Amino acid sequence: MISPTIVVLAHKRAESLRRLLGSLLRGSYGDHNVSLIISVDHGADPDVVCLANSMEWPFGPREVVIREERLGLRDHVYACGRFLERMGSMIMLEDDLMVAPGFYDLACQMVRAYQGDDRIASMALYHHAFNETSKMRFWPISDGYDGYFLQVAASWGQCWTAEQWERFSRWSEDQTHESVESKGIPWDMRKWPWSSWKKWYTAFLVDTGRYVVYPRISTTTNFMELGENHRESDATYQRELLVGGREWNLPLLDQSLSRYDAYCEIEPTVLKRLVPELAMFDLTVDLSGMKPVSEVGSSHLISIKPCCNPILGYGRRLRPSEWNAIAGISGTEISVGRREDFEMLPERSLDCDINYHYGVPCKLLGRMFLQRIESKPFGALLRMLYKAFRVWRDKPLPSTKNGKISG
């Protein structure tokens, strides 16, 4: 019977830890004998230490580790990874998470399904529905399975086998911060601090051609509370949690049509299987428009960036974006062309992106804004200024004739 150990990382967020431990106590563990380790970084809030030491765990052995020196999040994750030297598999949870009752069953099924495939670097218990580079929604295409594969590290509920962690550990030994940034990770991730273990793990995925397998229904969620890598709290990474149990239909990597790179872009080989007319092209996929053209290594690109000489064109009406090519939706928003014919940046408005990804029309955003300012002091003046700004913003640029501005 596969019984991953649960490892909780804690430091200064006592109420967050209390909430996480409460959700763990509500978990469904069946006949498993489940070990729990609470690892507390040095300099922790005294309430965190008290809570960790006083917790009763009726599902198996419990261990509390109080670190003797300050590690920080990255080294704390690495230190907890070394627990795998004495266990077969492990679930790691930071203290600002919460789990669904069925999280443990998903972890056991994932370990059973993927422990023999060394192309799988880890298993996620969290549904990754936000593209951290484009800052818009991410829709993995539905292919009939309950999982998808992505070259982005899972940090909000992840599971490793001892072999998976050992591969990453060996790779890390030869890396520096500079070498990690050269591994083809997204340009925005390169700006993340040295303390981000997620940056290192994503570089490992890209460099070695491995994946994290994610579930389409989340069994963990993230409160994104103030901590080492968060300076403000919001609901960006909150996910709807699974209620009750589920018969998970997990795909093998070779079966999946839902495989994505570190930019959350569908793999070219998969897209070509879905769109045969693209099979002739040496292709990079850039349907969110986030990949720098200067870093594209293929001869051709499919992108929402402006293209001066497109070979093929599609509209941008269906979601996710790849469905427009699959269905042959006519239009010019998505182009296939030679790499050198694309401009550096996508030519689109933020209003259009919000409407496309979230289904909120820009006129509704404007009305929502006006409703909120009408009740404020000087509301009428603010409303008038806002309307004047919209008129100014939407006014066409003056045309030029004979070197003079007209209109």
C-alpha positions as CSV (number, residue, x, y, z in Angstrom):
1,M,0.0,0.0,0.0
2,I,1.4,3.4,-1.0
3,S,1.2,5.8,2.0
4,P,3.1,9.1,1.3
5,T,4.3,11.0,4.4
6,I,2.7,14.5,4.8
7,V,5.3,17.2,5.5
8,V,4.1,20.7,6.6
9,L,6.4,23.7,6.4
10,A,5.8,26.4,9.0
11,H,7.4,29.6,10.3
12,K,5.5,32.7,11.4
13,R,1.9,32.2,10.3
14,A,0.1,30.6,13.3
15,E,-3.4,31.1,12.1
16,S,-2.5,29.8,8.6
17,L,-1.0,26.7,10.2
18,R,-4.0,26.1,12.4
19,R,-6.3,26.3,9.3
20,L,-4.1,23.8,7.3
21,L,-3.8,21.3,10.2
22,G,-7.6,21.5,10.7
23,S,-8.1,20.6,7.0
24,L,-5.7,17.7,7.4
25,L,-7.7,16.4,10.3
26,R,-10.8,16.4,8.1
27,G,-9.0,14.3,5.4
28,S,-10.0,10.9,4.3
29,Y,-7.2,8.4,4.7
30,G,-8.9,5.0,4.5
31,D,-6.8,2.2,5.8
32,H,-3.5,4.1,5.4
33,N,-1.1,4.6,8.3
34,V,-0.2,8.2,7.5
35,S,2.9,9.8,9.0
36,L,2.9,13.6,9.6
37,I,6.0,15.8,10.0
38,I,5.7,19.4,10.9
39,S,9.0,21.2,10.1
40,V,9.3,24.6,11.8
41,D,12.0,27.1,10.6
42,H,14.2,28.7,13.1
43,G,12.9,32.0,14.7
44,A,9.3,30.9,14.4
45,D,6.4,32.6,16.1
46,P,6.0,30.9,19.5
47,D,2.4,30.2,18.7
48,V,3.5,28.2,15.7
49,V,5.8,26.1,17.9
50,C,3.1,25.6,20.5
51,L,0.5,24.6,17.8
52,A,2.9,22.1,16.2
53,N,3.9,20.5,19.5
54,S,0.3,20.2,20.8
55,M,-1.4,18.9,17.7
56,E,-2.9,15.4,18.0
57,W,-2.7,13.2,14.9
58,P,-4.9,10.1,15.0
59,F,-3.9,8.7,11.6
60,G,-0.3,7.6,12.3
61,P,3.1,8.7,13.7
62,R,3.6,12.5,14.2
63,E,7.0,14.2,14.3
64,V,7.9,17.9,15.0
65,V,11.2,19.2,13.7
66,I,12.4,22.6,15.1
67,R,15.2,23.9,12.9
68,E,18.3,25.2,14.7
69,E,19.2,27.8,12.2
70,R,17.2,30.0,9.8
71,L,16.8,28.3,6.5
72,G,14.4,30.5,4.4
73,L,11.8,29.0,2.2
74,R,14.1,27.6,-0.5
75,D,16.5,25.8,1.8
76,H,13.6,24.7,4.0
77,V,12.1,23.0,1.1
78,Y,15.4,21.3,0.2
79,A,15.9,20.2,3.9
80,C,12.4,18.7,3.9
81,G,13.1,17.0,0.6
82,R,15.9,15.1,2.4
83,F,13.2,13.3,4.5
84,L,12.7,11.2,1.3
85,E,16.0,9.4,2.1
86,R,14.0,7.4,4.7
87,M,10.5,7.2,3.0
88,G,9.1,6.2,-0.3
89,S,7.0,9.2,-1.1
90,M,6.0,12.6,0.4
91,I,3.4,15.3,0.2
92,M,4.7,18.8,0.9
93,L,2.4,21.5,2.1
94,E,3.3,25.1,2.9
95,D,1.3,26.6,5.8
96,D,-0.9,29.0,3.8
97,L,-2.6,26.1,2.0
98,M,-5.8,24.1,2.7
99,V,-6.5,20.6,1.5
100,A,-9.7,18.9,0.4
101,P,-10.7,15.7,2.2
102,G,-9.8,13.6,-0.9
103,F,-6.3,15.0,-1.4
104,Y,-4.6,12.0,0.0
105,D,-6.4,9.5,-2.3
106,L,-5.3,11.6,-5.3
107,A,-1.7,11.6,-4.1
108,C,-1.7,7.8,-3.7
109,Q,-3.2,7.3,-7.1
110,M,-0.7,9.6,-8.7
111,V,2.3,7.9,-7.1
112,R,1.0,4.6,-8.2
113,A,0.5,5.8,-11.8
114,Y,3.7,7.8,-12.3
115,Q,6.4,6.3,-10.1
116,G,7.8,4.2,-12.9
117,D,8.1,7.0,-15.5
118,D,11.3,9.1,-15.0
119,R,9.9,11.8,-17.4
120,I,7.5,12.7,-14.5
121,A,9.4,14.9,-12.1
122,S,6.6,15.4,-9.5
123,M,2.9,15.2,-8.9
124,A,0.7,18.2,-8.1
125,L,-2.5,18.2,-6.0
126,Y,-3.3,21.8,-7.2
127,H,-5.0,22.8,-10.4
128,H,-2.8,25.4,-12.2
129,A,-5.4,27.7,-13.8
130,F,-3.4,30.9,-14.0
131,N,-0.5,31.7,-16.4
132,E,2.0,33.5,-14.2
133,T,3.8,35.0,-17.3
134,S,0.8,36.4,-19.2
135,K,-1.1,37.1,-15.9
136,M,-4.2,35.6,-17.6
137,R,-6.2,32.3,-17.3
138,F,-4.7,29.0,-18.3
139,W,-7.0,26.4,-19.9
140,P,-5.4,23.0,-20.4
141,I,-7.2,21.5,-23.3
142,S,-9.7,18.8,-22.3
143,D,-8.7,15.4,-23.7
144,G,-10.9,13.1,-21.7
145,Y,-8.5,12.6,-18.8
146,D,-8.3,14.1,-15.3
147,G,-4.7,15.2,-15.5
148,Y,-2.4,17.3,-17.7
149,F,1.3,17.8,-18.0
150,L,3.1,21.1,-17.5
151,Q,6.8,22.2,-17.2
152,V,6.1,24.5,-14.3
153,A,7.0,23.5,-10.7
154,A,4.1,22.8,-8.4
155,S,4.5,24.7,-5.1
156,W,1.0,24.7,-3.6
157,G,0.6,21.0,-2.8
158,Q,3.1,18.7,-4.4
159,C,4.1,15.1,-4.1
160,W,7.4,13.4,-4.8
161,T,8.8,9.9,-4.8
162,A,12.3,9.4,-3.4
163,E,13.6,8.8,-6.9
164,Q,12.0,11.9,-8.3
165,W,13.5,14.1,-5.6
166,E,16.9,12.4,-6.0
167,R,17.0,13.3,-9.7
168,F,16.4,17.0,-8.9
169,S,18.8,17.0,-6.0
170,R,21.7,15.6,-8.2
171,W,20.9,18.2,-10.9
172,S,20.9,21.1,-8.4
173,E,24.4,20.2,-7.1
174,D,26.0,21.5,-10.4
175,Q,23.8,24.6,-10.8
176,T,24.3,28.3,-9.8
177,H,21.7,31.1,-9.9
178,E,23.2,32.3,-13.2
179,S,23.0,28.8,-14.8
180,V,19.4,28.4,-13.7
181,E,18.5,31.6,-15.4
182,S,20.0,30.4,-18.7
183,K,17.9,27.2,-18.9
184,G,15.1,28.6,-21.1
185,I,12.7,29.5,-18.2
186,P,10.2,32.3,-18.9
187,W,11.7,35.8,-19.0
188,D,9.6,37.0,-16.0
189,M,10.7,34.0,-13.9
190,R,14.4,34.9,-14.5
191,K,13.7,38.0,-12.4
192,W,12.4,36.0,-9.4
193,P,14.8,36.0,-6.4
194,W,17.4,33.4,-5.6
195,S,15.2,32.2,-2.7
196,S,12.6,30.9,-5.1
197,W,12.9,27.1,-5.2
198,K,10.1,27.0,-7.8
199,K,12.4,28.9,-10.2
200,W,15.1,26.2,-9.7
201,Y,12.6,23.3,-10.1
202,T,11.1,24.8,-13.3
203,A,14.6,25.2,-14.7
204,F,15.2,21.5,-13.9
205,L,12.0,20.6,-15.8
206,V,13.0,22.6,-18.9
207,D,16.6,21.5,-18.9
208,T,15.8,17.8,-18.6
209,G,12.6,17.6,-20.6
210,R,10.5,16.5,-17.6
211,Y,7.0,17.4,-16.4
212,V,4.8,17.9,-13.4
213,V,1.4,16.1,-13.7
214,Y,-1.5,18.3,-12.5
215,P,-5.2,17.4,-11.7
216,R,-8.0,19.2,-13.5
217,I,-9.9,19.4,-10.2
218,S,-7.9,20.9,-7.3
219,T,-7.5,19.2,-3.9
220,T,-5.5,22.0,-2.5
221,T,-5.9,25.8,-2.5
222,N,-3.6,28.7,-1.7
223,F,-4.5,31.7,0.4
224,M,-1.4,33.6,-0.7
225,E,-0.9,35.1,2.8
226,L,1.9,37.4,3.8
227,G,5.2,35.5,3.9
228,E,8.7,35.3,2.5
229,N,7.7,35.5,-1.2
230,H,4.4,37.3,-0.7
231,R,4.1,41.0,0.2
232,E,0.3,41.2,-0.2
233,S,-2.6,38.8,0.0
234,D,-5.2,38.2,-2.7
235,A,-7.3,35.5,-4.3
236,T,-5.3,35.0,-7.5
237,Y,-4.4,31.4,-6.6
238,Q,-7.5,30.3,-4.9
239,R,-9.1,27.2,-6.4
240,E,-12.4,25.5,-6.1
241,L,-11.8,22.4,-4.0
242,L,-13.1,18.9,-4.7
243,V,-15.9,17.8,-2.4
244,G,-16.2,14.1,-1.7
245,G,-14.3,11.3,-3.5
246,R,-13.5,10.7,-7.2
247,E,-12.5,7.9,-9.5
248,W,-9.5,9.6,-11.1
249,N,-8.8,8.9,-14.7
250,L,-5.1,9.7,-14.9
251,P,-3.4,9.7,-18.3
252,L,0.0,8.3,-19.2
253,L,2.3,10.9,-20.7
254,D,2.2,9.3,-24.2
255,Q,-1.6,9.2,-24.1
256,S,-2.1,12.9,-23.3
257,L,-3.1,15.6,-25.7
258,S,-2.7,18.1,-22.9
259,R,1.1,18.8,-22.6
260,Y,2.5,22.3,-22.0
261,D,5.8,24.1,-21.7
262,A,7.0,26.5,-19.1
263,Y,5.1,29.4,-20.8
264,C,1.9,27.3,-20.5
265,E,1.9,26.8,-24.3
266,I,0.7,23.6,-25.8
267,E,3.6,21.5,-27.2
268,P,4.1,21.8,-31.0
269,T,4.0,18.0,-31.5
270,V,0.6,17.9,-29.8
271,L,-0.8,20.8,-31.7
272,K,0.4,19.3,-35.0
273,R,-1.5,16.1,-34.2
274,L,-4.6,18.2,-33.6
275,V,-4.1,20.5,-36.6
276,P,-2.6,18.5,-39.5
277,E,-2.1,21.6,-41.7
278,L,0.6,22.7,-39.2
279,A,2.6,19.5,-39.5
280,M,4.8,20.9,-42.3
281,F,6.2,23.7,-40.1
282,D,9.2,23.8,-37.8
283,L,7.0,25.5,-35.2
284,T,7.1,27.4,-31.9
285,V,3.8,27.9,-30.1
286,D,3.2,31.4,-28.7
287,L,-0.6,31.7,-28.3
288,S,-0.4,34.0,-25.3
289,G,2.2,36.3,-27.1
290,M,4.7,36.1,-24.2
291,K,7.7,34.4,-25.8
292,P,10.4,36.9,-26.9
293,V,10.9,36.5,-30.7
294,S,14.6,36.8,-30.2
295,E,14.6,33.5,-28.2
296,V,12.5,31.5,-30.7
297,G,14.7,28.8,-32.1
298,S,12.3,27.4,-34.8
299,S,11.9,28.8,-38.3
300,H,8.1,29.4,-37.9
301,L,5.9,30.7,-35.1
302,I,2.2,30.6,-34.4
303,S,1.3,33.6,-32.2
304,I,-1.0,36.5,-31.5
305,K,1.9,38.9,-32.2
306,P,1.5,41.0,-35.3
307,C,2.8,39.3,-38.4
308,C,3.6,41.2,-41.6
309,N,3.4,38.2,-43.9
310,P,1.2,35.5,-42.4
311,I,1.1,32.1,-44.1
312,L,-2.0,31.0,-42.2
313,G,-4.4,32.9,-40.0
314,Y,-7.1,32.1,-37.4
315,G,-9.5,34.0,-35.3
316,R,-9.4,34.2,-31.5
317,R,-13.0,33.3,-30.5
318,L,-12.7,29.9,-28.8
319,R,-11.0,29.1,-25.5
320,P,-8.4,27.8,-25.1
321,S,-6.6,29.5,-28.0
322,E,-5.5,26.3,-29.7
323,W,-9.1,25.4,-30.3
324,N,-9.3,28.2,-32.9
325,A,-6.7,26.4,-35.0
326,I,-8.2,23.0,-34.4
327,A,-11.7,24.2,-35.5
328,G,-10.3,26.3,-38.4
329,I,-11.9,29.5,-37.1
330,S,-11.2,32.2,-39.7
331,G,-9.6,35.4,-38.8
332,T,-6.3,37.4,-38.3
333,E,-5.8,37.4,-34.6
334,I,-3.6,34.3,-34.6
335,S,-1.0,34.0,-37.3
336,V,1.4,31.3,-38.6
337,G,4.5,32.7,-40.3
338,R,8.2,32.9,-40.4
339,R,9.9,33.9,-37.2
340,E,11.4,37.1,-38.7
341,D,8.0,38.4,-39.9
342,F,6.7,38.8,-36.3
343,E,6.9,41.9,-34.3
344,M,8.3,41.8,-30.8
345,L,5.1,42.5,-28.8
346,P,1.5,41.5,-29.3
347,E,-0.8,44.2,-30.5
348,R,-3.9,44.0,-28.4
349,S,-5.6,45.9,-25.6
350,L,-5.9,44.8,-22.0
351,D,-9.6,45.2,-22.3
352,C,-9.7,42.6,-25.0
353,D,-7.5,40.2,-23.0
354,I,-9.7,40.5,-19.9
355,N,-12.8,39.9,-22.0
356,Y,-11.3,36.9,-23.8
357,H,-9.9,35.2,-20.7
358,Y,-12.6,36.1,-18.1
359,G,-15.7,36.9,-20.2
360,V,-16.1,40.4,-18.7
361,P,-16.7,43.0,-21.4
362,C,-14.8,46.3,-21.0
363,K,-18.1,48.3,-20.9
364,L,-19.2,46.3,-17.9
365,L,-15.9,47.1,-16.1
366,G,-16.5,50.7,-16.8
367,R,-20.1,50.5,-15.3
368,M,-18.8,48.7,-12.3
369,F,-16.2,51.4,-11.7
370,L,-18.8,54.2,-12.1
371,Q,-21.1,52.5,-9.6
372,R,-18.4,52.5,-7.0
373,I,-17.4,56.2,-7.4
374,E,-20.9,57.6,-7.5
375,S,-21.3,57.1,-3.7
376,K,-18.0,58.7,-2.9
377,P,-17.4,62.4,-2.1
378,F,-17.1,64.4,-5.4
379,G,-18.6,61.3,-7.1
380,A,-20.2,63.4,-9.9
381,L,-16.9,65.1,-10.7
382,L,-15.0,61.8,-10.7
383,R,-17.7,60.3,-13.0
384,M,-17.3,63.2,-15.4
385,L,-13.5,63.0,-15.4
386,Y,-13.7,59.2,-16.0
387,K,-16.0,59.7,-19.0
388,A,-13.7,62.4,-20.4
389,F,-10.8,60.0,-20.1
390,R,-12.6,57.2,-21.9
391,V,-13.5,59.6,-24.8
392,W,-9.9,60.8,-25.0
393,R,-8.6,57.3,-24.9
394,D,-10.9,55.9,-27.5
395,K,-10.4,58.9,-29.9
396,P,-8.6,57.9,-33.1
397,L,-5.1,59.3,-33.5
398,P,-4.9,62.3,-35.8
399,S,-3.9,61.5,-39.4
400,T,-1.0,63.2,-41.1
401,K,-1.0,64.8,-44.6
402,N,1.9,66.5,-46.2
403,G,3.7,66.4,-42.9
404,K,0.9,68.3,-41.1
405,I,-1.5,66.9,-38.5
406,S,-5.2,67.0,-39.6
407,G,-8.4,66.1,-37.9
